[in-house]
Amino acid sequence: MPTPERHETPAQRSDRNWNELLQELRVTQTGIQVMSGFLLTVPFSGRFDRLSDNQRVLYLVSLCLSLLATVLLVAPVSSHRILFRKHEKAALVEHAHMMARAGLVVFGAAMLAVAALVFSVVVSTTAAIVVAAVGLVAAVLVWVVLPLVSARRY
């Protein structure tokens, strides 16, 4: 079993974990904000009227997933404001960790849905399914399998 590399108090560990989590959230929040902004403009484009019923459903699913991911990835900020100066940093870090994990899953689903929508409109339904499947495999490999394999090495 590895020995701890840092000599830090629980409060210092919570502070470090909180700061690391905030850095990660900054990256994901930018991505989800750009995607949500794109999705919010789609109905106002000239081609929106030409979407099939299935494409409209896929659009609405994409939009809902994008908005839910935004809620989840911004939740730690709200929690911090509520718990600020209440000496609850460890609880805050745990809550934010759960919201970030859930937000990443929903963000991934939103990205796949958006990619499927775009390929459905531009190419075909078959292409949309292939892109979503390949994207899902890639996301699982890079976001889940690779980190788990790395964690087992150490």
C-alpha positions as CSV (number, residue, x, y, z in Angstrom):
1,M,0.0,0.0,0.0
2,P,1.4,3.4,-0.9
3,T,2.4,5.8,1.8
4,P,1.0,9.3,1.8
5,E,3.2,11.7,-0.1
6,R,1.9,14.8,1.6
7,H,2.0,15.8,5.2
8,E,-1.1,17.9,5.5
9,T,-3.9,18.4,8.0
10,P,-7.4,17.4,7.1
11,A,-8.2,21.1,6.6
12,Q,-5.2,21.5,4.3
13,R,-6.2,18.4,2.3
14,S,-9.8,19.8,1.9
15,D,-8.4,23.1,0.7
16,R,-6.2,21.4,-1.8
17,N,-8.9,19.1,-3.0
18,W,-11.3,22.1,-3.3
19,N,-8.8,24.1,-5.4
20,E,-8.1,21.1,-7.7
21,L,-11.8,20.5,-8.2
22,L,-12.3,24.2,-9.1
23,Q,-9.6,24.0,-11.7
24,E,-11.3,20.9,-13.3
25,L,-14.7,22.6,-13.2
26,R,-13.4,25.7,-15.0
27,V,-12.5,23.5,-18.0
28,T,-15.8,21.7,-18.1
29,Q,-17.9,24.8,-17.5
30,T,-16.4,26.5,-20.5
31,G,-17.3,23.5,-22.7
32,I,-20.8,23.1,-21.5
33,Q,-21.4,26.9,-21.7
34,V,-20.3,26.9,-25.4
35,M,-22.4,23.9,-26.2
36,S,-25.5,25.3,-24.4
37,G,-25.1,28.6,-26.2
38,F,-24.9,26.8,-29.5
39,L,-28.1,24.8,-28.7
40,L,-30.0,27.8,-27.6
41,T,-29.4,29.5,-31.0
42,V,-30.4,26.4,-33.1
43,P,-34.2,27.0,-33.1
44,F,-33.6,30.5,-34.5
45,S,-31.7,29.2,-37.5
46,G,-33.4,29.0,-40.9
47,R,-33.0,25.2,-41.1
48,F,-34.7,24.4,-37.8
49,D,-38.1,24.1,-39.6
50,R,-36.7,21.3,-41.7
51,L,-35.8,19.0,-38.8
52,S,-37.8,15.7,-38.7
53,D,-39.8,14.9,-35.6
54,N,-37.0,12.6,-34.4
55,Q,-34.4,15.3,-34.9
56,R,-36.5,17.7,-32.9
57,V,-36.7,15.2,-30.1
58,L,-32.9,14.7,-30.2
59,Y,-32.5,18.4,-30.2
60,L,-34.7,18.8,-27.1
61,V,-32.9,15.9,-25.4
62,S,-29.5,17.5,-26.2
63,L,-30.7,20.8,-24.8
64,C,-32.1,19.3,-21.6
65,L,-28.9,17.3,-21.0
66,S,-26.8,20.4,-21.7
67,L,-28.8,22.4,-19.2
68,L,-28.7,19.7,-16.6
69,A,-25.0,19.4,-17.0
70,T,-24.7,23.1,-16.5
71,V,-26.7,22.9,-13.3
72,L,-24.6,20.0,-12.0
73,L,-21.3,21.6,-12.9
74,V,-22.2,25.0,-11.4
75,A,-23.7,23.4,-8.2
76,P,-20.4,23.5,-6.3
77,V,-20.4,27.3,-6.6
78,S,-23.8,27.5,-5.0
79,S,-22.9,25.1,-2.3
80,H,-19.8,27.1,-1.5
81,R,-21.8,30.2,-1.2
82,I,-24.2,28.5,1.2
83,L,-21.5,26.8,3.3
84,F,-19.0,29.7,3.2
85,R,-17.4,30.3,6.7
86,K,-19.4,27.4,8.2
87,H,-16.3,25.2,8.6
88,E,-17.8,22.6,6.3
89,K,-15.1,22.4,3.7
90,A,-14.9,18.5,3.8
91,A,-18.6,18.2,3.2
92,L,-18.4,20.8,0.5
93,V,-15.6,18.9,-1.3
94,E,-17.5,15.7,-1.1
95,H,-20.7,17.3,-2.4
96,A,-18.8,19.1,-5.2
97,H,-17.1,15.8,-6.1
98,M,-20.4,14.0,-6.5
99,M,-21.9,16.9,-8.6
100,A,-18.8,17.1,-10.8
101,R,-18.9,13.3,-11.5
102,A,-22.6,13.5,-12.3
103,G,-22.0,16.6,-14.4
104,L,-19.3,14.9,-16.4
105,V,-21.6,11.9,-17.2
106,V,-24.4,14.2,-18.2
107,F,-22.0,16.5,-20.2
108,G,-20.7,13.4,-22.0
109,A,-24.3,12.3,-22.9
110,A,-25.1,15.9,-24.1
111,M,-22.0,15.9,-26.3
112,L,-22.9,12.6,-27.8
113,A,-26.5,13.8,-28.4
114,V,-25.3,17.0,-30.0
115,A,-22.9,15.1,-32.3
116,A,-25.7,12.7,-33.2
117,L,-28.0,15.6,-34.0
118,V,-25.5,17.3,-36.2
119,F,-24.6,14.1,-38.1
120,S,-28.3,13.3,-38.4
121,V,-29.0,16.7,-40.1
122,V,-25.8,16.8,-42.2
123,V,-25.4,13.1,-43.2
124,S,-27.9,10.5,-42.1
125,T,-29.5,8.7,-39.1
126,T,-27.1,5.8,-39.6
127,A,-24.1,8.2,-39.4
128,A,-25.6,9.7,-36.3
129,I,-25.8,6.3,-34.6
130,V,-22.2,5.4,-35.6
131,V,-20.8,8.7,-34.3
132,A,-22.7,8.4,-31.0
133,A,-21.5,4.8,-30.5
134,V,-17.9,5.6,-31.4
135,G,-18.0,8.7,-29.2
136,L,-19.5,6.7,-26.3
137,V,-16.7,4.1,-26.6
138,A,-14.0,6.8,-26.8
139,A,-15.4,8.7,-23.8
140,V,-15.6,5.5,-21.6
141,L,-12.1,4.5,-22.6
142,V,-10.5,7.9,-22.0
143,W,-12.7,9.1,-19.1
144,V,-13.1,5.9,-17.2
145,V,-10.9,3.0,-18.3
146,L,-7.6,4.8,-18.6
147,P,-7.8,6.5,-15.2
148,L,-8.8,3.2,-13.6
149,V,-5.9,1.4,-15.2
150,S,-3.6,4.1,-14.1
151,A,-4.9,4.0,-10.6
152,R,-4.3,0.3,-10.3
153,R,-0.7,0.7,-11.2
154,Y,0.0,2.8,-8.2
